[in-house]
Amino acid sequence: MFGDRESMPEMMDIDTLSPLVDIKDNDDNIVVTTDLPGVDKKDVNIDIRDNKVWISANTHKESEEKN
């Protein structure tokens, strides 16, 4: 389920990370928790397709200007 990268190659990128994920089944709900340090909540995307959960985020790398 998680980490099945072969089925969605368009989701792969040179900067792909695989953070640890905590999954809990609470009666009628499944709760998925992960730490994404440095990622703003508004930049996180959650997608459910074909019984798979995909968590992705847009990260903005800041570059330093050198004079």
SEDRENFI-990733 format. One record per residue: residue number from 0; x, y, z of N, C-alpha, C in turn. Coordinates in nm, 3 decimals. Last residue first. Example, Ala and Ser with C-alpha at 12.3 -4.5 7.8 and 13.67 -1.06 7.14 Angstrom:
2
@nr = 1, n_px = 1.285, n_py = -0.225, n_pz = 0.708, ca_px = 1.367, ca_py = -0.106, ca_pz = 0.714, c_px = 1.290, c_py = 0.003, c_pz = 0.787
@nr = 0, n_px = 1.319, n_py = -0.569, n_pz = 0.780, ca_px = 1.230, ca_py = -0.450, ca_pz = 0.780, c_px = 1.320, c_py = -0.330, c_pz = 0.780
END
This chain:
67
@nr = 66, n_px = 2.722, n_py = 3.706, n_pz = -0.317, ca_px = 2.780, ca_py = 3.818, ca_pz = -0.393, c_px = 2.929, c_py = 3.806, c_pz = -0.400
@nr = 65, n_px = 2.472, n_py = 3.468, n_pz = -0.328, ca_px = 2.610, ca_py = 3.496, ca_pz = -0.290, c_px = 2.662, c_py = 3.607, c_pz = -0.379
@nr = 64, n_px = 2.160, n_py = 3.394, n_pz = -0.196, ca_px = 2.232, ca_py = 3.467, ca_pz = -0.300, c_px = 2.371, c_py = 3.499, c_pz = -0.249
@nr = 63, n_px = 2.029, n_py = 3.079, n_pz = -0.119, ca_px = 2.100, ca_py = 3.198, ca_pz = -0.072, c_px = 2.170, c_py = 3.264, c_pz = -0.190
@nr = 62, n_px = 1.702, n_py = 2.956, n_pz = -0.172, ca_px = 1.844, ca_py = 2.959, ca_pz = -0.206, c_px = 1.904, c_py = 3.089, c_pz = -0.158
@nr = 61, n_px = 1.463, n_py = 2.748, n_pz = -0.037, ca_px = 1.514, ca_py = 2.884, ca_pz = -0.046, c_px = 1.663, c_py = 2.878, c_pz = -0.076
@nr = 60, n_px = 1.228, n_py = 2.535, n_pz = -0.169, ca_px = 1.365, ca_py = 2.548, ca_pz = -0.123, c_px = 1.409, c_py = 2.692, c_pz = -0.142
@nr = 59, n_px = 0.928, n_py = 2.435, n_pz = -0.085, ca_px = 0.989, ca_py = 2.552, ca_pz = -0.146, c_px = 1.129, c_py = 2.568, c_pz = -0.089
@nr = 58, n_px = 0.736, n_py = 2.152, n_pz = -0.164, ca_px = 0.832, ca_py = 2.219, ca_pz = -0.077, c_px = 0.898, c_py = 2.331, c_pz = -0.154
@nr = 57, n_px = 0.432, n_py = 2.006, n_pz = -0.162, ca_px = 0.516, ca_py = 2.098, ca_pz = -0.239, c_px = 0.608, c_py = 2.167, c_pz = -0.141
@nr = 56, n_px = 0.370, n_py = 1.666, n_pz = -0.092, ca_px = 0.380, ca_py = 1.805, ca_pz = -0.048, c_px = 0.468, c_py = 1.882, c_pz = -0.144
@nr = 55, n_px = 0.155, n_py = 1.381, n_pz = -0.050, ca_px = 0.261, ca_py = 1.454, ca_pz = -0.119, c_px = 0.260, c_py = 1.598, c_pz = -0.069
@nr = 54, n_px = 0.044, n_py = 1.067, n_pz = 0.008, ca_px = 0.065, ca_py = 1.196, ca_pz = 0.074, c_px = 0.181, c_py = 1.262, c_pz = 0.002
@nr = 53, n_px = -0.194, n_py = 0.840, n_pz = -0.085, ca_px = -0.072, ca_py = 0.908, ca_pz = -0.129, c_px = -0.066, c_py = 1.042, c_pz = -0.059
@nr = 52, n_px = -0.332, n_py = 0.529, n_pz = -0.027, ca_px = -0.323, ca_py = 0.666, ca_pz = 0.023, c_px = -0.189, c_py = 0.724, c_pz = -0.019
@nr = 51, n_px = -0.533, n_py = 0.310, n_pz = -0.219, ca_px = -0.400, ca_py = 0.352, ca_pz = -0.174, c_px = -0.406, c_py = 0.498, c_pz = -0.131
@nr = 50, n_px = -0.760, n_py = 0.225, n_pz = -0.354, ca_px = -0.735, ca_py = 0.174, ca_pz = -0.218, c_px = -0.593, c_py = 0.204, c_pz = -0.169
@nr = 49, n_px = -0.749, n_py = 0.388, n_pz = -0.588, ca_px = -0.731, ca_py = 0.242, ca_pz = -0.596, c_px = -0.692, c_py = 0.182, c_pz = -0.461
@nr = 48, n_px = -0.650, n_py = 0.675, n_pz = -0.412, ca_px = -0.683, ca_py = 0.614, ca_pz = -0.541, c_px = -0.656, c_py = 0.465, c_pz = -0.535
@nr = 47, n_px = -0.644, n_py = 0.963, n_pz = -0.242, ca_px = -0.681, ca_py = 0.822, ca_pz = -0.223, c_px = -0.727, c_py = 0.770, c_pz = -0.358
@nr = 46, n_px = -0.422, n_py = 1.210, n_pz = -0.137, ca_px = -0.495, ca_py = 1.153, ca_pz = -0.248, c_px = -0.523, c_py = 1.006, c_pz = -0.218
@nr = 45, n_px = -0.335, n_py = 1.512, n_pz = -0.004, ca_px = -0.369, ca_py = 1.374, ca_pz = 0.030, c_px = -0.460, c_py = 1.322, c_pz = -0.079
@nr = 44, n_px = -0.081, n_py = 1.753, n_pz = 0.013, ca_px = -0.189, ca_py = 1.695, ca_pz = -0.066, c_px = -0.209, c_py = 1.551, c_pz = -0.024
@nr = 43, n_px = 0.035, n_py = 2.045, n_pz = 0.168, ca_px = 0.023, ca_py = 1.900, ca_pz = 0.174, c_px = -0.100, c_py = 1.856, c_pz = 0.094
@nr = 42, n_px = 0.047, n_py = 2.316, n_pz = 0.194, ca_px = 0.120, ca_py = 2.258, ca_pz = 0.082, c_px = 0.112, c_py = 2.106, c_pz = 0.077
@nr = 41, n_px = -0.073, n_py = 2.387, n_pz = 0.429, ca_px = -0.145, ca_py = 2.420, ca_pz = 0.305, c_px = -0.077, c_py = 2.361, c_pz = 0.181
@nr = 40, n_px = 0.121, n_py = 2.319, n_pz = 0.619, ca_px = 0.000, ca_py = 2.237, ca_pz = 0.608, c_px = -0.073, c_py = 2.263, c_pz = 0.475
@nr = 39, n_px = 0.457, n_py = 2.339, n_pz = 0.509, ca_px = 0.338, ca_py = 2.409, ca_pz = 0.555, c_px = 0.215, c_py = 2.322, c_pz = 0.527
@nr = 38, n_px = 0.738, n_py = 2.166, n_pz = 0.613, ca_px = 0.631, ca_py = 2.171, ca_pz = 0.514, c_px = 0.509, c_py = 2.237, c_pz = 0.576
@nr = 37, n_px = 0.925, n_py = 2.128, n_pz = 0.810, ca_px = 0.952, ca_py = 2.231, ca_pz = 0.712, c_px = 0.846, c_py = 2.244, c_pz = 0.604
@nr = 36, n_px = 0.855, n_py = 1.783, n_pz = 0.852, ca_px = 0.922, ca_py = 1.905, ca_pz = 0.899, c_px = 0.952, c_py = 2.001, c_pz = 0.784
@nr = 35, n_px = 0.617, n_py = 1.599, n_pz = 0.872, ca_px = 0.673, ca_py = 1.658, ca_pz = 0.751, c_px = 0.739, c_py = 1.790, c_pz = 0.789
@nr = 34, n_px = 0.514, n_py = 1.304, n_pz = 1.019, ca_px = 0.584, ca_py = 1.431, ca_pz = 1.040, c_px = 0.644, c_py = 1.475, c_pz = 0.907
@nr = 33, n_px = 0.186, n_py = 1.160, n_pz = 1.010, ca_px = 0.325, ca_py = 1.163, ca_pz = 0.968, c_px = 0.385, c_py = 1.299, c_pz = 1.000
@nr = 32, n_px = -0.090, n_py = 0.946, n_pz = 1.050, ca_px = -0.013, ca_py = 1.059, ca_pz = 1.102, c_px = 0.130, c_py = 1.047, c_pz = 1.052
@nr = 31, n_px = -0.413, n_py = 0.844, n_pz = 0.986, ca_px = -0.276, ca_py = 0.838, ca_pz = 0.935, c_px = -0.205, c_py = 0.964, c_pz = 0.983
@nr = 30, n_px = -0.674, n_py = 0.654, n_pz = 1.099, ca_px = -0.602, ca_py = 0.779, ca_pz = 1.121, c_px = -0.458, c_py = 0.758, c_pz = 1.078
@nr = 29, n_px = -0.979, n_py = 0.537, n_pz = 1.000, ca_px = -0.837, ca_py = 0.507, ca_pz = 0.995, c_px = -0.765, c_py = 0.641, c_pz = 1.003
@nr = 28, n_px = -1.288, n_py = 0.462, n_pz = 1.163, ca_px = -1.193, ca_py = 0.555, ca_pz = 1.101, c_px = -1.053, c_py = 0.497, c_pz = 1.099
@nr = 27, n_px = -1.453, n_py = 0.304, n_pz = 1.313, ca_px = -1.496, ca_py = 0.334, ca_pz = 1.176, c_px = -1.399, c_py = 0.425, c_pz = 1.102
@nr = 26, n_px = -1.212, n_py = 0.208, n_pz = 1.522, ca_px = -1.349, ca_py = 0.168, ca_pz = 1.489, c_px = -1.381, c_py = 0.195, c_pz = 1.342
@nr = 25, n_px = -0.932, n_py = 0.318, n_pz = 1.427, ca_px = -1.019, ca_py = 0.355, ca_pz = 1.538, c_px = -1.164, c_py = 0.329, c_pz = 1.500
@nr = 24, n_px = -0.627, n_py = 0.221, n_pz = 1.343, ca_px = -0.764, ca_py = 0.189, ca_pz = 1.307, c_px = -0.850, c_py = 0.213, c_pz = 1.431
@nr = 23, n_px = -0.346, n_py = 0.413, n_pz = 1.252, ca_px = -0.429, ca_py = 0.358, ca_pz = 1.359, c_px = -0.570, c_py = 0.336, c_pz = 1.308
@nr = 22, n_px = -0.019, n_py = 0.454, n_pz = 1.147, ca_px = -0.155, ca_py = 0.424, ca_pz = 1.103, c_px = -0.229, c_py = 0.357, c_pz = 1.218
@nr = 21, n_px = 0.242, n_py = 0.670, n_pz = 1.086, ca_px = 0.174, ca_py = 0.597, ca_pz = 1.193, c_px = 0.029, c_py = 0.578, c_pz = 1.148
@nr = 20, n_px = 0.530, n_py = 0.676, n_pz = 0.884, ca_px = 0.386, ca_py = 0.699, ca_pz = 0.893, c_px = 0.331, c_py = 0.613, c_pz = 1.005
@nr = 19, n_px = 0.832, n_py = 0.838, n_pz = 0.790, ca_px = 0.763, ca_py = 0.737, ca_pz = 0.868, c_px = 0.617, c_py = 0.777, c_pz = 0.885
@nr = 18, n_px = 0.875, n_py = 0.952, n_pz = 0.448, ca_px = 0.872, ca_py = 0.971, ca_pz = 0.593, c_px = 0.800, c_py = 0.856, c_pz = 0.663
@nr = 17, n_px = 1.048, n_py = 0.938, n_pz = 0.190, ca_px = 0.953, ca_py = 0.842, ca_pz = 0.245, c_px = 0.952, c_py = 0.854, c_pz = 0.397
@nr = 16, n_px = 1.087, n_py = 1.178, n_pz = -0.071, ca_px = 1.119, ca_py = 1.127, ca_pz = 0.062, c_px = 1.013, c_py = 1.025, c_pz = 0.102
@nr = 15, n_px = 1.215, n_py = 1.293, n_pz = -0.375, ca_px = 1.115, ca_py = 1.212, ca_pz = -0.308, c_px = 1.168, c_py = 1.161, c_pz = -0.175
@nr = 14, n_px = 1.353, n_py = 1.455, n_pz = -0.554, ca_px = 1.348, ca_py = 1.494, ca_pz = -0.414, c_px = 1.244, c_py = 1.415, c_pz = -0.335
@nr = 13, n_px = 1.310, n_py = 1.353, n_pz = -0.805, ca_px = 1.445, ca_py = 1.342, ca_pz = -0.750, c_px = 1.448, c_py = 1.373, c_pz = -0.601
@nr = 12, n_px = 1.001, n_py = 1.178, n_pz = -0.794, ca_px = 1.079, ca_py = 1.297, ca_pz = -0.823, c_px = 1.215, c_py = 1.277, c_pz = -0.762
@nr = 11, n_px = 0.690, n_py = 1.022, n_pz = -0.866, ca_px = 0.830, ca_py = 1.015, ca_pz = -0.826, c_px = 0.903, c_py = 1.141, c_pz = -0.871
@nr = 10, n_px = 0.444, n_py = 1.034, n_pz = -0.973, ca_px = 0.457, ca_py = 1.091, ca_pz = -0.840, c_px = 0.604, c_py = 1.093, c_pz = -0.795
@nr = 9, n_px = 0.456, n_py = 0.893, n_pz = -1.205, ca_px = 0.445, ca_py = 1.038, ca_pz = -1.218, c_px = 0.459, c_py = 1.107, c_pz = -1.083
@nr = 8, n_px = 0.450, n_py = 0.626, n_pz = -1.129, ca_px = 0.580, ca_py = 0.688, ca_pz = -1.156, c_px = 0.573, c_py = 0.839, c_pz = -1.169
@nr = 7, n_px = 0.275, n_py = 0.446, n_pz = -0.965, ca_px = 0.252, ca_py = 0.587, ca_pz = -0.990, c_px = 0.384, c_py = 0.658, c_pz = -1.017
@nr = 6, n_px = 0.355, n_py = 0.184, n_pz = -0.927, ca_px = 0.223, ca_py = 0.206, ca_pz = -0.986, c_px = 0.195, c_py = 0.352, c_pz = -1.017
@nr = 5, n_px = 0.600, n_py = 0.194, n_pz = -0.799, ca_px = 0.597, ca_py = 0.147, ca_pz = -0.937, c_px = 0.464, c_py = 0.180, c_pz = -1.004
@nr = 4, n_px = 0.570, n_py = 0.256, n_pz = -0.534, ca_px = 0.603, ca_py = 0.364, ca_pz = -0.626, c_px = 0.595, c_py = 0.323, c_pz = -0.772
@nr = 3, n_px = 0.439, n_py = 0.186, n_pz = -0.277, ca_px = 0.423, ca_py = 0.116, ca_pz = -0.404, c_px = 0.446, c_py = 0.216, c_pz = -0.516
@nr = 2, n_px = 0.440, n_py = 0.312, n_pz = -0.033, ca_px = 0.568, ca_py = 0.283, ca_pz = -0.095, c_px = 0.560, c_py = 0.206, c_pz = -0.224
@nr = 1, n_px = 0.164, n_py = 0.149, n_pz = 0.104, ca_px = 0.253, ca_py = 0.264, ca_pz = 0.107, c_px = 0.384, c_py = 0.223, c_pz = 0.044
@nr = 0, n_px = 0.083, n_py = -0.118, n_pz = 0.000, ca_px = 0.000, ca_py = 0.000, ca_pz = 0.000, c_px = 0.088, c_py = 0.125, c_pz = 0.000
END
